[in-house]
Amino acid sequence: MNPPDGPQTSRQHLTRKVVRRIHWARTEGLGRVIEEDRLDPRPRLRAAVRKRRWRRSHPLAPGTAVPVYVVGLQRSGTNMLMRGLDEAPETEVRNENDRVLFHRFRVRSTDVLRRTVLASKQQFVFVKPICDSQHLDTFLDLDGLAPGRGVWVYRDPDSRARSEVSKFGPANLLALRDIAAGRGAARWQGERLPQASVDLIASFDLETMTPLTAAVLFWAVRNQLLFDLGLDQRDDVLLVSYDAFAAHPSTEMQRLCRFVGVSYRPELDEHVDRRVSHGTQPLEIDPRVRLLATEVHRRLEAARAAQDRRLAQAGSSAPERSAS
């Protein structure tokens, strides 16, 4: 379950994937693994048929597809969004396990990204470069593509930490130790972190820190990047709260569709399960980490409310289309 401590061969990488899925099936249930990784081919086949029919009746000029980047942090609800958005016939969805665009969950290159979007015959291309969230501004500013959108998804830090540790063990803790030791540049988790965040991480005793405390600290540092990169001030980036989505699926999906320009349909959110699978009680963590996470969460909520006010004043940057 621990992250590799060095480069892996293709065979080692495949072996680790198989072992991880066996572990997740035992701890979370086979049905949950099939649902999250979309291993059942039937929904994908149905979606493929709908999309092919849409292309036949809505031919688009090459190079006009709109890229939409869904980013944030693992275990924050991005799979839930992508699964729903894939139900829309005008969308093409590329998750981080897409071999054309990704290599071991990282975008192969901006050139590959550009070619993939330009080759699409759908109206929107939803890409989930979650291990490259720190490069969202770069993706949005790529030349040669239709103006894109960014969707930054966040979740309550305690619920996300429980889910993270349940599925990935001490992965966040090990990443923080590498960042504090000056090895952050070799990890996606440490890319583009400002020195203030690196110093903050190094100020903790990471040798005695628990995996749950580390997961909350990692949550705070990664979501702080939204503000460090000025993404909260961009009109082409939308904040989406997993918790609000779980409480009001239709309302939040319509909000997202209006921002992007996708036609809303009830089937886009009918799969959303309102259950809380990892508990809701506050975690017992380092008080300093708790204060930090509380402040970052407050800023996220305030930024999301400010976006809604701006969108309301502007009448939405992308008018909602009627379903076809």
Salt bridges, closest charged atoms under 4 A:
GLU35 OE2 - ARG83 NH1 3.23
GLU36 OE2 - ARG32 NE 3.57
GLU36 OE1 - ARG75 NH1 2.98
GLU36 OE1 - LYS167 NZ 2.77
ASP37 OD2 - ARG21 NE 3.20
ASP40 OD2 - ARG42 NH2 2.73
ASP86 OD2 - ARG38 NH1 2.82
ASP86 OD1 - LYS51 NZ 3.18
GLU87 OE1 - ARG50 NH2 2.68
GLU90 OE1 - ARG265 NH2 3.06
GLU92 OE2 - ARG94 NE 2.64
GLU96 OE1 - LYS128 NZ 3.07
ASP98 OD2 - ARG94 NH1 2.87
ASP111 OD1 - ARG114 NH1 3.00
ASP132 OD1 - ARG106 NH2 2.61
ASP137 OD1 - ARG192 NH1 2.69
ASP141 OD1 - ARG234 NH2 2.99
ASP158 OD1 - ARG290 NH1 2.78
GLU164 OE1 - ARG160 NH2 2.88
ASP178 OD1 - ARG183 NH2 2.71
ASP178 OD2 - ARG187 NE 2.68
GLU191 OE1 - ARG106 NH2 2.95
GLU191 OE1 - HIS135 NE2 2.95
GLU207 OE2 - ARG177 NE 3.91
ASP235 OD1 - ARG310 NE 3.80
ASP236 OD2 - ARG234 NH2 2.87
GLU252 OE1 - ARG255 NH1 3.89
GLU252 OE1 - ARG304 NH2 3.01
ASP273 OD2 - ARG275 NH1 1.89
GLU295 OE2 - ARG298 NH2 2.67
ASP308 OD1 - ARG255 NE 2.81
